Amino acid sequence: MFAAENGLKGDPRLQAISDAIRVVPHFPKPGIMFQDITTLLLDHKAFKDTVDIFVDRYRDMNISVVAGVEARGFMFGPSIALAIGAKFVPLRKPKKLPGEVIAEAYELEYGTDCLEMHVGAVQPGERAIAIDDLVATGGTLSAAIRLLERVGAQVVECACVIGLREVKGQRRLDGKPLYILVEPREIDGCY
Amino acid sequence: MRRVLIFSSPNPITPQLSTPPTPPVNAVFPIRNCRWIGPSTSFQPPVLRLHNYQRTPTPLLCSATDSVTNQTKMASQDEQDPRISKISSVIRVIPNFPKPGILFQDITTLLLDTKAFRDTIDLFVERYREKDISVVAGIEARGFIFGPPIALAIGAKFVPLRKPNKLPGEVISEEYSLEYGTDKIEMHVGAMQAGERALIIDDLVATGGTLCAAIRLLERVGVHVVECACVIELPELKGRERLGDTPLFVLVSSA
């Protein structure tokens, strides 16, 4: 669900967050309008507001795990984890994590990729959120959900700064609620 | 054996320090190796050029003189902050990763300890708040874990320094040497302005190659790198010397 539909309708912070995101046309390939959150990170107030909105939502939900998807999930997840008193668990591309891992494959447009998590990072019964900067098809986040569930964690919600239109209608991803702050910027609004 | 202490530069950061202090004329300074690195030079990387990991410790890697120098630095520090030993104790060491003989310093276990992770961030924030730092630059990917919380707490922007072809906009790149071959880090054009005061953050400093490349990148756009900050230092790999004039601050030194 979008934040604006869930208690934050008309919240001026959401407009500022959306305005701070830059659209880069034709990256990584023609036809893709890439939503660049690095410009959001340059706007201290908007970046802080982004984290605060997630923190306000999750602080009283007994979340003990924030799992962040490499690499842009690392830019948002730890701050949220620190503020709500949860651990931060990085979900990484293959061969980056040094210890024993479990791996989950997921579909790309062409081929497959893999997400890994350290064994022992998450205990059965823990309540977790999975975070990434953007959800498109949901393939990566679905893999994140499967990883967490395989070790017995309960995935309470998936959280993203940006959610593509196709996802909006679903409101859930593999049965898990989705919480999204903003929709993608259109090309007219880019820098 | 892991020595647990805080290393800091001999000169504390103050907003008035816009350039590093002028060294005494008759002093001998370590060669600033990072200026020499590049594919066009004949500089030979030392045998122990490693990135983000260390070899199994061998004896006598430091000369007696180096030991004395380190002793002097240690003695001149404030008494160890009690949070440091806990932080050190929750970092996991993984032998033989990514290859045999390497002892990998795994900070993911630190991130699982909410108090130790909070303390790690607090120690950096306490050092850098109210020092007029407007930019925290974090090196992909583990620098992305520590950098943003620090940036948010001190009121600075966060700038990711990334591997090639990850950043979508116009970038500037800086090449640096690896044990075999070279790599590059990139930064978005326009992320920083000339005259800004910056920190560079990574989880660990080994040879200092990546940090040196990051310093060059920021200095190319006219930014003043106030300090490099890492959770862990591998002192045997001499990254601190390689950073030359740029101070290095670490929480844990792993010998």
Interface residues (C-beta under 8 A of the other chain):
Chain A: R22 V24 F27 P28 F34 D36 T38 L41 L42 D43 H44 F47 K48 V51 E70 A71 R72 F74 M75 F76 P78 S79 A81 L82 G85 A86 K87 F88 V89 P90 R92 K95 K96 L97 P98 G99 H118 A121
Chain B: R92 I94 F97 P98 F104 D106 T108 L111 L112 D113 T114 F117 R118 I121 E140 A141 R142 F144 I145 F146 P148 P149 A151 L152 G155 A156 K157 F158 V159 P160 R162 N165 K166 L167 P168 G169 H188 A191
